[in-house]
């Protein structure tokens, strides 16, 4: 396509993945760059174009040569919506990347588990890449098989917040604040070991500004995060983190089931209430504090039904 010079400001917007944004930043690092633009990673001013890369992944090219510069990225921009379609065969190679995800936040029983994991071009070769996809599509059985393999190959930080501790903390923190603090801790653990690559993607559960507000009073905040929705079916690192977190959740549920000699159900639906009533009748209502997230509405229903 011939270059078309229009004597006016042109604007081209596209969505780039974290690696592409990082490449873009590196490529133009010798040009005047600003990092104080709200919601933006950076803004760089070249002759004929100003490029602003937002935390959402949106990149805006503005200026006489917007079209020209944008076209350099046109063919590599992220495929749109359809890429998050169910059947992901294998996740694209995104180079060195860390990713994080959490499990158990929608389950009445059991802990919250958070994992941050690092995949490099090197370790990718050893991972069962074809088998790893969005962990929500994998059966518990597959998760239990895959997780130990993955955990032997890549570095990760896994945090398990048990119910007793959760119920204490929850009095002062909402669920998202708890998640934010756990993700933050997981990244700090990896950073302390110097294991984090430049790109770190969190499976987004809250706006980035909100996420960092939850961490305001933390002694240390890991700030190099890229927030992305549905990241676990886009990036291998996030998918691995999700699998490790879910495996830890399953193991914790096994432990509860063994200890109480009752098969603890997942989720927070009617079947969970039914089980809860049996549990309370056997172990008393105070025992809920050690096995459940007691602020869930299930507690009231269970305690009501257990009276009869
Ligand atoms: Mn998630």
py3Dmol code that shows the C-alpha trace and the ligand (Angstrom):
import py3Dmol

protein = """\
ATOM      1  CA  UNK A   1       0.000   0.000   0.000  1.00  0.00           C
ATOM      2  CA  UNK A   2       1.483   3.388  -1.033  1.00  0.00           C
ATOM      3  CA  UNK A   3       2.031   5.880   1.743  1.00  0.00           C
ATOM      4  CA  UNK A   4      -0.696   8.455   1.786  1.00  0.00           C
ATOM      5  CA  UNK A   5       0.213  11.765   3.320  1.00  0.00           C
ATOM      6  CA  UNK A   6      -2.755  13.639   4.605  1.00  0.00           C
ATOM      7  CA  UNK A   7      -2.084  17.117   5.894  1.00  0.00           C
ATOM      8  CA  UNK A   8      -4.047  16.761   9.070  1.00  0.00           C
ATOM      9  CA  UNK A   9      -3.858  14.756  12.235  1.00  0.00           C
ATOM     10  CA  UNK A  10      -4.657  11.142  11.705  1.00  0.00           C
ATOM     11  CA  UNK A  11      -5.383   8.725  14.472  1.00  0.00           C
ATOM     12  CA  UNK A  12      -4.988   4.984  14.281  1.00  0.00           C
ATOM     13  CA  UNK A  13      -5.897   2.788  17.197  1.00  0.00           C
ATOM     14  CA  UNK A  14      -5.070  -0.841  17.623  1.00  0.00           C
ATOM     15  CA  UNK A  15      -4.841  -3.494  20.276  1.00  0.00           C
ATOM     16  CA  UNK A  16      -1.413  -4.972  20.873  1.00  0.00           C
ATOM     17  CA  UNK A  17      -0.352  -7.718  23.250  1.00  0.00           C
ATOM     18  CA  UNK A  18       2.047  -7.006  26.142  1.00  0.00           C
ATOM     19  CA  UNK A  19       5.060  -8.340  24.266  1.00  0.00           C
ATOM     20  CA  UNK A  20       4.331  -6.148  21.258  1.00  0.00           C
ATOM     21  CA  UNK A  21       3.910  -3.117  23.494  1.00  0.00           C
ATOM     22  CA  UNK A  22       7.180  -3.919  25.154  1.00  0.00           C
ATOM     23  CA  UNK A  23       8.922  -4.316  21.796  1.00  0.00           C
ATOM     24  CA  UNK A  24       7.484  -1.012  20.720  1.00  0.00           C
ATOM     25  CA  UNK A  25       8.840   0.667  23.826  1.00  0.00           C
ATOM     26  CA  UNK A  26      12.288  -0.810  23.289  1.00  0.00           C
ATOM     27  CA  UNK A  27      12.331   0.147  19.636  1.00  0.00           C
ATOM     28  CA  UNK A  28      11.698   3.820  20.392  1.00  0.00           C
ATOM     29  CA  UNK A  29      13.507   4.099  23.701  1.00  0.00           C
ATOM     30  CA  UNK A  30      15.863   6.788  22.424  1.00  0.00           C
ATOM     31  CA  UNK A  31      12.988   9.150  21.664  1.00  0.00           C
ATOM     32  CA  UNK A  32      11.317  11.496  24.166  1.00  0.00           C
ATOM     33  CA  UNK A  33       9.096   9.297  26.293  1.00  0.00           C
ATOM     34  CA  UNK A  34       6.538  10.152  28.956  1.00  0.00           C
ATOM     35  CA  UNK A  35       5.329   7.709  31.576  1.00  0.00           C
ATOM     36  CA  UNK A  36       3.076  10.034  33.547  1.00  0.00           C
ATOM     37  CA  UNK A  37       0.010   9.782  31.327  1.00  0.00           C
ATOM     38  CA  UNK A  38      -2.975   8.364  33.210  1.00  0.00           C
ATOM     39  CA  UNK A  39      -3.750   4.735  32.296  1.00  0.00           C
ATOM     40  CA  UNK A  40      -0.822   4.657  29.870  1.00  0.00           C
ATOM     41  CA  UNK A  41       2.395   2.644  30.008  1.00  0.00           C
ATOM     42  CA  UNK A  42       4.137   5.364  28.042  1.00  0.00           C
ATOM     43  CA  UNK A  43       3.837   7.916  25.301  1.00  0.00           C
ATOM     44  CA  UNK A  44       6.614   8.415  22.826  1.00  0.00           C
ATOM     45  CA  UNK A  45       7.008  11.313  20.425  1.00  0.00           C
ATOM     46  CA  UNK A  46       8.661  10.640  17.083  1.00  0.00           C
ATOM     47  CA  UNK A  47       8.837  12.850  14.045  1.00  0.00           C
ATOM     48  CA  UNK A  48       5.383  12.734  12.522  1.00  0.00           C
ATOM     49  CA  UNK A  49       3.731  10.553  15.125  1.00  0.00           C
ATOM     50  CA  UNK A  50       2.987  10.347  18.818  1.00  0.00           C
ATOM     51  CA  UNK A  51       2.387   6.836  20.092  1.00  0.00           C
ATOM     52  CA  UNK A  52       0.510   6.228  23.320  1.00  0.00           C
ATOM     53  CA  UNK A  53       0.384   2.702  24.746  1.00  0.00           C
ATOM     54  CA  UNK A  54      -2.380   2.224  27.281  1.00  0.00           C
ATOM     55  CA  UNK A  55      -2.484  -0.340  30.054  1.00  0.00           C
ATOM     56  CA  UNK A  56      -5.564  -1.837  28.426  1.00  0.00           C
ATOM     57  CA  UNK A  57      -3.415  -2.873  25.459  1.00  0.00           C
ATOM     58  CA  UNK A  58      -4.835  -0.126  23.275  1.00  0.00           C
ATOM     59  CA  UNK A  59      -2.172   1.714  21.319  1.00  0.00           C
ATOM     60  CA  UNK A  60      -2.971   5.060  19.710  1.00  0.00           C
ATOM     61  CA  UNK A  61      -0.875   6.428  16.853  1.00  0.00           C
ATOM     62  CA  UNK A  62      -1.491  10.097  16.260  1.00  0.00           C
ATOM     63  CA  UNK A  63      -0.001  12.542  13.793  1.00  0.00           C
ATOM     64  CA  UNK A  64       0.774  12.955  10.126  1.00  0.00           C
ATOM     65  CA  UNK A  65       2.507   9.598   9.929  1.00  0.00           C
ATOM     66  CA  UNK A  66       0.120   7.708  12.203  1.00  0.00           C
ATOM     67  CA  UNK A  67      -0.938   5.420   9.392  1.00  0.00           C
ATOM     68  CA  UNK A  68       2.632   4.585   8.427  1.00  0.00           C
ATOM     69  CA  UNK A  69       3.708   3.670  11.919  1.00  0.00           C
ATOM     70  CA  UNK A  70       0.499   1.862  12.741  1.00  0.00           C
ATOM     71  CA  UNK A  71       0.898  -0.264   9.620  1.00  0.00           C
ATOM     72  CA  UNK A  72       4.148  -1.617  11.029  1.00  0.00           C
ATOM     73  CA  UNK A  73       1.988  -3.337  13.622  1.00  0.00           C
ATOM     74  CA  UNK A  74      -1.154  -3.904  11.631  1.00  0.00           C
ATOM     75  CA  UNK A  75      -0.424  -7.482  10.673  1.00  0.00           C
ATOM     76  CA  UNK A  76       0.663  -8.559  14.134  1.00  0.00           C
ATOM     77  CA  UNK A  77      -2.119  -7.048  16.195  1.00  0.00           C
ATOM     78  CA  UNK A  78      -4.091  -9.389  18.435  1.00  0.00           C
ATOM     79  CA  UNK A  79      -6.874 -11.225  16.717  1.00  0.00           C
ATOM     80  CA  UNK A  80     -10.148  -9.864  18.042  1.00  0.00           C
ATOM     81  CA  UNK A  81     -12.858 -11.495  20.177  1.00  0.00           C
ATOM     82  CA  UNK A  82     -12.886 -14.821  18.323  1.00  0.00           C
ATOM     83  CA  UNK A  83      -9.468 -15.687  19.791  1.00  0.00           C
ATOM     84  CA  UNK A  84     -11.099 -16.207  23.171  1.00  0.00           C
ATOM     85  CA  UNK A  85     -13.372 -18.805  21.604  1.00  0.00           C
ATOM     86  CA  UNK A  86     -13.497 -22.054  23.514  1.00  0.00           C
ATOM     87  CA  UNK A  87     -11.155 -24.351  21.627  1.00  0.00           C
ATOM     88  CA  UNK A  88      -7.668 -23.048  22.079  1.00  0.00           C
ATOM     89  CA  UNK A  89      -5.301 -25.674  20.734  1.00  0.00           C
ATOM     90  CA  UNK A  90      -2.063 -24.254  21.938  1.00  0.00           C
ATOM     91  CA  UNK A  91      -1.291 -20.822  23.272  1.00  0.00           C
ATOM     92  CA  UNK A  92       0.852 -18.513  21.150  1.00  0.00           C
ATOM     93  CA  UNK A  93       4.537 -18.133  21.891  1.00  0.00           C
ATOM     94  CA  UNK A  94       4.871 -14.839  23.692  1.00  0.00           C
ATOM     95  CA  UNK A  95       8.497 -15.162  24.721  1.00  0.00           C
ATOM     96  CA  UNK A  96       9.451 -14.710  28.358  1.00  0.00           C
ATOM     97  CA  UNK A  97       6.464 -13.881  30.473  1.00  0.00           C
ATOM     98  CA  UNK A  98       5.107 -14.160  33.983  1.00  0.00           C
ATOM     99  CA  UNK A  99       1.398 -14.635  34.586  1.00  0.00           C
ATOM    100  CA  UNK A 100      -0.917 -14.986  37.534  1.00  0.00           C
ATOM    101  CA  UNK A 101      -4.395 -16.194  38.331  1.00  0.00           C
ATOM    102  CA  UNK A 102      -6.492 -17.200  41.328  1.00  0.00           C
ATOM    103  CA  UNK A 103      -8.930 -19.984  42.187  1.00  0.00           C
ATOM    104  CA  UNK A 104     -11.554 -20.551  44.861  1.00  0.00           C
ATOM    105  CA  UNK A 105     -13.047 -17.083  45.007  1.00  0.00           C
ATOM    106  CA  UNK A 106     -16.451 -18.344  43.872  1.00  0.00           C
ATOM    107  CA  UNK A 107     -16.391 -21.435  46.053  1.00  0.00           C
ATOM    108  CA  UNK A 108     -18.064 -21.378  49.446  1.00  0.00           C
ATOM    109  CA  UNK A 109     -15.865 -24.168  50.782  1.00  0.00           C
ATOM    110  CA  UNK A 110     -12.104 -24.256  50.587  1.00  0.00           C
ATOM    111  CA  UNK A 111      -9.277 -21.740  50.375  1.00  0.00           C
ATOM    112  CA  UNK A 112      -8.340 -19.080  47.885  1.00  0.00           C
ATOM    113  CA  UNK A 113      -5.251 -20.038  45.935  1.00  0.00           C
ATOM    114  CA  UNK A 114      -3.169 -17.651  43.869  1.00  0.00           C
ATOM    115  CA  UNK A 115      -0.256 -18.516  41.664  1.00  0.00           C
ATOM    116  CA  UNK A 116       2.204 -16.462  39.648  1.00  0.00           C
ATOM    117  CA  UNK A 117       4.344 -18.460  37.228  1.00  0.00           C
ATOM    118  CA  UNK A 118       7.134 -17.734  34.780  1.00  0.00           C
ATOM    119  CA  UNK A 119       7.446 -19.251  31.320  1.00  0.00           C
ATOM    120  CA  UNK A 120      10.489 -18.520  29.191  1.00  0.00           C
ATOM    121  CA  UNK A 121      11.285 -19.396  25.588  1.00  0.00           C
ATOM    122  CA  UNK A 122      13.568 -22.039  27.091  1.00  0.00           C
ATOM    123  CA  UNK A 123      11.107 -23.705  29.501  1.00  0.00           C
ATOM    124  CA  UNK A 124       8.347 -23.548  26.928  1.00  0.00           C
ATOM    125  CA  UNK A 125      10.163 -26.311  25.031  1.00  0.00           C
ATOM    126  CA  UNK A 126       9.770 -28.662  27.987  1.00  0.00           C
ATOM    127  CA  UNK A 127       6.160 -27.849  28.853  1.00  0.00           C
ATOM    128  CA  UNK A 128       3.288 -30.033  27.615  1.00  0.00           C
ATOM    129  CA  UNK A 129       2.138 -27.022  25.587  1.00  0.00           C
ATOM    130  CA  UNK A 130      -0.575 -28.843  23.631  1.00  0.00           C
ATOM    131  CA  UNK A 131      -2.293 -29.974  26.815  1.00  0.00           C
ATOM    132  CA  UNK A 132      -2.168 -26.620  28.524  1.00  0.00           C
ATOM    133  CA  UNK A 133      -5.065 -24.357  27.819  1.00  0.00           C
ATOM    134  CA  UNK A 134      -7.638 -22.429  29.727  1.00  0.00           C
ATOM    135  CA  UNK A 135      -7.789 -24.386  32.971  1.00  0.00           C
ATOM    136  CA  UNK A 136     -11.540 -23.887  33.197  1.00  0.00           C
ATOM    137  CA  UNK A 137     -11.843 -26.215  30.193  1.00  0.00           C
ATOM    138  CA  UNK A 138      -9.721 -28.910  31.795  1.00  0.00           C
ATOM    139  CA  UNK A 139     -11.170 -31.635  33.998  1.00  0.00           C
ATOM    140  CA  UNK A 140     -10.017 -31.970  37.610  1.00  0.00           C
ATOM    141  CA  UNK A 141      -8.307 -35.185  36.587  1.00  0.00           C
ATOM    142  CA  UNK A 142      -6.257 -33.459  33.899  1.00  0.00           C
ATOM    143  CA  UNK A 143      -5.382 -30.626  36.266  1.00  0.00           C
ATOM    144  CA  UNK A 144      -4.052 -33.137  38.802  1.00  0.00           C
ATOM    145  CA  UNK A 145      -1.930 -34.763  36.091  1.00  0.00           C
ATOM    146  CA  UNK A 146      -0.629 -31.581  34.472  1.00  0.00           C
ATOM    147  CA  UNK A 147       0.130 -29.470  37.530  1.00  0.00           C
ATOM    148  CA  UNK A 148       2.953 -31.597  38.967  1.00  0.00           C
ATOM    149  CA  UNK A 149       4.615 -31.771  35.542  1.00  0.00           C
ATOM    150  CA  UNK A 150       4.424 -28.014  35.118  1.00  0.00           C
ATOM    151  CA  UNK A 151       5.638 -27.365  38.658  1.00  0.00           C
ATOM    152  CA  UNK A 152       8.798 -29.329  37.943  1.00  0.00           C
ATOM    153  CA  UNK A 153       9.612 -27.287  34.880  1.00  0.00           C
ATOM    154  CA  UNK A 154       8.858 -23.660  35.681  1.00  0.00           C
ATOM    155  CA  UNK A 155       9.376 -21.335  38.663  1.00  0.00           C
ATOM    156  CA  UNK A 156       6.220 -20.217  40.448  1.00  0.00           C
ATOM    157  CA  UNK A 157       4.937 -18.727  43.651  1.00  0.00           C
ATOM    158  CA  UNK A 158       1.845 -20.364  45.078  1.00  0.00           C
ATOM    159  CA  UNK A 159      -0.176 -18.879  47.925  1.00  0.00           C
ATOM    160  CA  UNK A 160      -2.972 -20.663  49.753  1.00  0.00           C
ATOM    161  CA  UNK A 161      -5.189 -18.594  52.023  1.00  0.00           C
ATOM    162  CA  UNK A 162      -7.022 -21.000  54.315  1.00  0.00           C
ATOM    163  CA  UNK A 163     -10.556 -20.332  55.490  1.00  0.00           C
ATOM    164  CA  UNK A 164      -9.759 -19.361  59.057  1.00  0.00           C
ATOM    165  CA  UNK A 165      -7.329 -16.688  57.929  1.00  0.00           C
ATOM    166  CA  UNK A 166      -9.611 -15.625  55.086  1.00  0.00           C
ATOM    167  CA  UNK A 167     -12.540 -15.094  57.449  1.00  0.00           C
ATOM    168  CA  UNK A 168     -10.404 -12.958  59.741  1.00  0.00           C
ATOM    169  CA  UNK A 169      -8.963 -10.822  56.941  1.00  0.00           C
ATOM    170  CA  UNK A 170     -12.322 -10.541  55.195  1.00  0.00           C
ATOM    171  CA  UNK A 171     -13.671  -8.398  58.032  1.00  0.00           C
ATOM    172  CA  UNK A 172     -11.476  -5.539  56.801  1.00  0.00           C
ATOM    173  CA  UNK A 173     -10.947  -6.420  53.141  1.00  0.00           C
ATOM    174  CA  UNK A 174     -13.345  -7.166  50.353  1.00  0.00           C
ATOM    175  CA  UNK A 175     -12.714 -10.135  48.076  1.00  0.00           C
ATOM    176  CA  UNK A 176     -10.943  -8.061  45.413  1.00  0.00           C
ATOM    177  CA  UNK A 177      -8.640  -6.467  47.977  1.00  0.00           C
ATOM    178  CA  UNK A 178      -7.699  -9.925  49.220  1.00  0.00           C
ATOM    179  CA  UNK A 179      -7.040 -11.102  45.680  1.00  0.00           C
ATOM    180  CA  UNK A 180      -4.922  -8.033  44.937  1.00  0.00           C
ATOM    181  CA  UNK A 181      -2.798  -8.586  48.039  1.00  0.00           C
ATOM    182  CA  UNK A 182      -2.226 -12.240  47.189  1.00  0.00           C
ATOM    183  CA  UNK A 183      -1.271 -11.543  43.569  1.00  0.00           C
ATOM    184  CA  UNK A 184       1.040  -8.779  44.764  1.00  0.00           C
ATOM    185  CA  UNK A 185       2.703 -11.128  47.238  1.00  0.00           C
ATOM    186  CA  UNK A 186       3.162 -13.841  44.637  1.00  0.00           C
ATOM    187  CA  UNK A 187       4.930 -11.442  42.275  1.00  0.00           C
ATOM    188  CA  UNK A 188       7.070 -10.029  45.076  1.00  0.00           C
ATOM    189  CA  UNK A 189       8.165 -13.564  45.964  1.00  0.00           C
ATOM    190  CA  UNK A 190       9.336 -14.171  42.410  1.00  0.00           C
ATOM    191  CA  UNK A 191      10.903 -10.740  42.137  1.00  0.00           C
ATOM    192  CA  UNK A 192      12.891 -11.339  45.311  1.00  0.00           C
ATOM    193  CA  UNK A 193      14.439 -14.341  43.569  1.00  0.00           C
ATOM    194  CA  UNK A 194      15.103 -12.297  40.464  1.00  0.00           C
ATOM    195  CA  UNK A 195      12.902 -14.577  38.409  1.00  0.00           C
ATOM    196  CA  UNK A 196      10.571 -12.084  36.764  1.00  0.00           C
ATOM    197  CA  UNK A 197      10.865 -11.215  33.093  1.00  0.00           C
ATOM    198  CA  UNK A 198       9.855  -7.809  31.807  1.00  0.00           C
ATOM    199  CA  UNK A 199       6.315  -8.793  30.970  1.00  0.00           C
ATOM    200  CA  UNK A 200       4.009  -9.813  33.799  1.00  0.00           C
ATOM    201  CA  UNK A 201       0.359 -10.369  33.001  1.00  0.00           C
ATOM    202  CA  UNK A 202      -2.381 -10.641  35.586  1.00  0.00           C
ATOM    203  CA  UNK A 203      -5.725 -12.171  34.677  1.00  0.00           C
ATOM    204  CA  UNK A 204      -7.674  -9.007  35.331  1.00  0.00           C
ATOM    205  CA  UNK A 205     -10.360  -9.075  38.034  1.00  0.00           C
ATOM    206  CA  UNK A 206     -10.435  -5.329  38.731  1.00  0.00           C
ATOM    207  CA  UNK A 207      -9.491  -2.101  37.006  1.00  0.00           C
ATOM    208  CA  UNK A 208      -5.760  -1.469  37.346  1.00  0.00           C
ATOM    209  CA  UNK A 209      -6.324   1.774  39.272  1.00  0.00           C
ATOM    210  CA  UNK A 210      -8.586  -0.048  41.701  1.00  0.00           C
ATOM    211  CA  UNK A 211      -6.116  -2.922  42.005  1.00  0.00           C
ATOM    212  CA  UNK A 212      -3.341  -0.552  43.056  1.00  0.00           C
ATOM    213  CA  UNK A 213      -5.655   1.298  45.427  1.00  0.00           C
ATOM    214  CA  UNK A 214      -6.254  -1.991  47.286  1.00  0.00           C
ATOM    215  CA  UNK A 215      -2.491  -2.198  47.782  1.00  0.00           C
ATOM    216  CA  UNK A 216      -2.035   1.364  49.023  1.00  0.00           C
ATOM    217  CA  UNK A 217      -1.090   0.296  52.538  1.00  0.00           C
ATOM    218  CA  UNK A 218       1.075  -2.641  51.569  1.00  0.00           C
ATOM    219  CA  UNK A 219       4.749  -2.300  52.504  1.00  0.00           C
ATOM    220  CA  UNK A 220       5.810  -3.256  48.975  1.00  0.00           C
ATOM    221  CA  UNK A 221       3.918  -3.018  45.725  1.00  0.00           C
ATOM    222  CA  UNK A 222       4.834  -4.785  42.523  1.00  0.00           C
ATOM    223  CA  UNK A 223       3.922  -2.284  39.831  1.00  0.00           C
ATOM    224  CA  UNK A 224       5.102  -3.831  36.582  1.00  0.00           C
ATOM    225  CA  UNK A 225       1.818  -5.534  35.786  1.00  0.00           C
ATOM    226  CA  UNK A 226      -0.116  -5.727  32.567  1.00  0.00           C
ATOM    227  CA  UNK A 227      -3.824  -6.246  33.157  1.00  0.00           C
ATOM    228  CA  UNK A 228      -5.692  -8.376  30.716  1.00  0.00           C
ATOM    229  CA  UNK A 229      -9.116  -9.979  30.706  1.00  0.00           C
ATOM    230  CA  UNK A 230      -9.313 -13.701  29.962  1.00  0.00           C
ATOM    231  CA  UNK A 231      -5.528 -13.845  30.049  1.00  0.00           C
ATOM    232  CA  UNK A 232      -5.572 -17.509  30.973  1.00  0.00           C
ATOM    233  CA  UNK A 233      -6.656 -18.561  27.523  1.00  0.00           C
ATOM    234  CA  UNK A 234      -4.240 -16.205  25.808  1.00  0.00           C
ATOM    235  CA  UNK A 235      -0.915 -16.725  27.546  1.00  0.00           C
ATOM    236  CA  UNK A 236       0.911 -19.857  28.530  1.00  0.00           C
ATOM    237  CA  UNK A 237       2.288 -18.301  31.725  1.00  0.00           C
ATOM    238  CA  UNK A 238      -1.179 -17.359  32.957  1.00  0.00           C
ATOM    239  CA  UNK A 239      -2.595 -20.745  31.933  1.00  0.00           C
ATOM    240  CA  UNK A 240       0.190 -22.516  33.878  1.00  0.00           C
ATOM    241  CA  UNK A 241      -0.428 -20.314  36.913  1.00  0.00           C
ATOM    242  CA  UNK A 242      -4.142 -21.105  36.743  1.00  0.00           C
ATOM    243  CA  UNK A 243      -3.472 -24.847  36.553  1.00  0.00           C
ATOM    244  CA  UNK A 244      -1.106 -24.752  39.541  1.00  0.00           C
ATOM    245  CA  UNK A 245      -3.593 -22.662  41.543  1.00  0.00           C
ATOM    246  CA  UNK A 246      -6.480 -24.963  40.703  1.00  0.00           C
ATOM    247  CA  UNK A 247      -4.480 -28.044  41.591  1.00  0.00           C
ATOM    248  CA  UNK A 248      -3.679 -26.522  44.986  1.00  0.00           C
ATOM    249  CA  UNK A 249      -7.362 -25.797  45.475  1.00  0.00           C
ATOM    250  CA  UNK A 250      -8.264 -29.402  44.621  1.00  0.00           C
ATOM    251  CA  UNK A 251      -5.638 -30.701  47.047  1.00  0.00           C
ATOM    252  CA  UNK A 252      -6.969 -28.462  49.800  1.00  0.00           C
ATOM    253  CA  UNK A 253     -10.481 -29.755  49.141  1.00  0.00           C
ATOM    254  CA  UNK A 254      -9.128 -33.331  49.340  1.00  0.00           C
ATOM    255  CA  UNK A 255      -7.582 -32.538  52.702  1.00  0.00           C
ATOM    256  CA  UNK A 256     -10.853 -31.123  54.023  1.00  0.00           C
ATOM    257  CA  UNK A 257     -12.746 -34.136  52.699  1.00  0.00           C
ATOM    258  CA  UNK A 258     -10.304 -36.552  54.336  1.00  0.00           C
ATOM    259  CA  UNK A 259     -10.181 -34.716  57.618  1.00  0.00           C
ATOM    260  CA  UNK A 260     -13.951 -34.388  58.002  1.00  0.00           C
ATOM    261  CA  UNK A 261     -14.703 -37.623  56.196  1.00  0.00           C
ATOM    262  CA  UNK A 262     -17.237 -35.880  53.962  1.00  0.00           C
ATOM    263  CA  UNK A 263     -16.900 -35.063  50.246  1.00  0.00           C
ATOM    264  CA  UNK A 264     -16.748 -31.249  50.078  1.00  0.00           C
ATOM    265  CA  UNK A 265     -18.518 -29.788  47.014  1.00  0.00           C
ATOM    266  CA  UNK A 266     -17.236 -26.929  44.852  1.00  0.00           C
ATOM    267  CA  UNK A 267     -19.164 -23.803  43.909  1.00  0.00           C
ATOM    268  CA  UNK A 268     -21.771 -21.969  45.955  1.00  0.00           C
ATOM    269  CA  UNK A 269     -25.056 -23.372  44.683  1.00  0.00           C
ATOM    270  CA  UNK A 270     -27.908 -25.336  46.187  1.00  0.00           C
ATOM    271  CA  UNK A 271     -25.840 -28.537  46.479  1.00  0.00           C
ATOM    272  CA  UNK A 272     -23.394 -26.612  48.633  1.00  0.00           C
ATOM    273  CA  UNK A 273     -26.180 -25.543  51.001  1.00  0.00           C
ATOM    274  CA  UNK A 274     -27.425 -29.121  51.236  1.00  0.00           C
ATOM    275  CA  UNK A 275     -23.931 -30.320  52.101  1.00  0.00           C
ATOM    276  CA  UNK A 276     -23.462 -27.430  54.529  1.00  0.00           C
ATOM    277  CA  UNK A 277     -26.501 -28.479  56.524  1.00  0.00           C
ATOM    278  CA  UNK A 278     -25.114 -32.028  56.852  1.00  0.00           C
ATOM    279  CA  UNK A 279     -21.750 -30.623  57.871  1.00  0.00           C
ATOM    280  CA  UNK A 280     -23.173 -28.312  60.546  1.00  0.00           C
ATOM    281  CA  UNK A 281     -25.332 -31.104  61.966  1.00  0.00           C
ATOM    282  CA  UNK A 282     -22.225 -33.271  62.297  1.00  0.00           C
ATOM    283  CA  UNK A 283     -19.585 -30.762  63.389  1.00  0.00           C
ATOM    284  CA  UNK A 284     -21.487 -27.715  64.661  1.00  0.00           C
ATOM    285  CA  UNK A 285     -21.826 -24.235  63.188  1.00  0.00           C
ATOM    286  CA  UNK A 286     -18.497 -22.931  64.530  1.00  0.00           C
ATOM    287  CA  UNK A 287     -16.667 -25.467  62.389  1.00  0.00           C
ATOM    288  CA  UNK A 288     -17.836 -23.558  59.283  1.00  0.00           C
ATOM    289  CA  UNK A 289     -15.218 -20.938  60.086  1.00  0.00           C
ATOM    290  CA  UNK A 290     -12.414 -23.388  59.300  1.00  0.00           C
ATOM    291  CA  UNK A 291     -13.875 -24.786  56.061  1.00  0.00           C
ATOM    292  CA  UNK A 292     -15.960 -22.031  54.434  1.00  0.00           C
ATOM    293  CA  UNK A 293     -15.978 -18.389  53.413  1.00  0.00           C
ATOM    294  CA  UNK A 294     -18.530 -17.476  56.015  1.00  0.00           C
ATOM    295  CA  UNK A 295     -19.559 -14.084  54.605  1.00  0.00           C
ATOM    296  CA  UNK A 296     -21.146 -15.838  51.601  1.00  0.00           C
ATOM    297  CA  UNK A 297     -24.949 -15.864  51.684  1.00  0.00           C
ATOM    298  CA  UNK A 298     -24.775 -19.664  51.939  1.00  0.00           C
ATOM    299  CA  UNK A 299     -23.993 -19.411  55.664  1.00  0.00           C
ATOM    300  CA  UNK A 300     -27.320 -17.863  56.563  1.00  0.00           C
ATOM    301  CA  UNK A 301     -29.261 -20.390  54.502  1.00  0.00           C
ATOM    302  CA  UNK A 302     -27.281 -23.297  55.945  1.00  0.00           C
ATOM    303  CA  UNK A 303     -27.697 -22.163  59.553  1.00  0.00           C
ATOM    304  CA  UNK A 304     -31.407 -21.609  58.974  1.00  0.00           C
ATOM    305  CA  UNK A 305     -31.910 -25.056  57.482  1.00  0.00           C
ATOM    306  CA  UNK A 306     -29.703 -26.767  60.055  1.00  0.00           C
ATOM    307  CA  UNK A 307     -32.038 -25.646  62.830  1.00  0.00           C
ATOM    308  CA  UNK A 308     -34.827 -27.916  61.617  1.00  0.00           C
TER     309      UNK A 308
END
"""
ligand_1 = """\
1
MN
Mn -8.904 -15.400 36.756
"""
view = py3Dmol.view(width=600, height=400)
view.addModel(protein, "pdb")
view.setStyle({"model": 0}, {"cartoon": {"style": "trace"}})
view.addModel(ligand_1, "xyz")
view.setStyle({"model": 1}, {"stick": {}})
view.zoomTo()
view.show()
